[in-house]
Amino acid sequence: MTGPLSEQERTLLYSLIARRRSVRDYDDSAIQQQTLMRMLDGAQGVTDQDGGRGAPSAHALHPLGLTVIARRIQDLAPAIYGFDPDNHQLNRQAELPAAGSLLQVSLADDVWLESAAAIIVITADHERALRHFADQQSDGQRGARYIDVEAGAVAQSLYLATLVEGLGGVLVMGVDDQALARLLPLPSGHRAVALFCLGQCRS
Ligand SMILES: Cc1cc2nc3c(=O)[nH]c(=O)nc-3n(C[C@H](O)[C@H](O)[C@H](O)COP(=O)(O)O)c2cc1C
């Protein structure tokens, strides 16, 4: 539960929402590790003792996960990391994908997939969500709808966080899902839902 907000806090939130835009042009600089961690915590970290998070989730199932392709993060070896929302930490999973390989899975020549300092991959355990919500819809697909909506909430949090952190970012979903799945080591049972490219704005 939140207490009453100050006028300043209210104004800030609506001003951030109004200023939110996709940014695709990044320079070569690194992002501070604590900045990245604040963004991950804001998007998916556990924020109370009951397991509540900043992003809503149907039945509080929380089928989403975050995997980070960390290219230029200060004091963090370039690699793919899994975000642990309970312990607010990154766990190394694998080497970075080869240079150029993310661009190859793009459906629209999205070169920012290669220039971003980091890419936050929003993943989901579809089978878990489909099982859990199977009785809510005759074709059993309700869980997939919930996942897409929940990923949208996470994406909006990431967009707003980029403004607070003085960074730029863009949500990318125009990718070949199968090719991406072959490229990225994701948590067991998870598939990528969306990619959020992140970097220091060039201009
Ligand atoms: C579901 C979704 C998928 C998107 N996929 C891509 C994408 O593949 N590549 C890209 O550059 N931008 C992508 N975007 C960003 C949109 O292009 C962008 O939000 C739109 O042009 C409006 O611009 P704005 O975000 O600056 O308001 C996506 C946005 C959403 C919501």
The ligand as an ORCA input file, in Angstrom:
! r2SCAN-3c Opt
* xyz 0 1
  C       4.891     -4.413    -28.782
  C       5.962     -3.480    -29.305
  C       6.921     -3.972    -30.172
  C       7.922     -3.126    -30.652
  N       8.908     -3.650    -31.455
  C       9.872     -2.835    -31.914
  C      10.909     -3.363    -32.731
  O      10.958     -4.537    -33.057
  N      11.897     -2.512    -33.114
  C      11.896     -1.191    -32.758
  O      12.831     -0.482    -33.119
  N      10.905     -0.658    -31.997
  C       9.905     -1.449    -31.560
  N       8.934     -0.939    -30.756
  C       8.932      0.499    -30.401
  C       7.903      1.251    -31.260
  O       8.375      1.335    -32.578
  C       7.680      2.644    -30.648
  O       7.107      2.525    -29.371
  C       6.760      3.487    -31.558
  O       7.409      3.810    -32.754
  C       6.318      4.767    -30.859
  O       7.459      5.551    -30.531
  P       7.757      5.988    -29.026
  O       8.033      4.734    -28.233
  O       8.976      6.858    -29.115
  O       6.562      6.692    -28.506
  C       7.941     -1.764    -30.257
  C       6.962     -1.286    -29.380
  C       5.999     -2.132    -28.897
  C       4.972     -1.591    -27.931
*
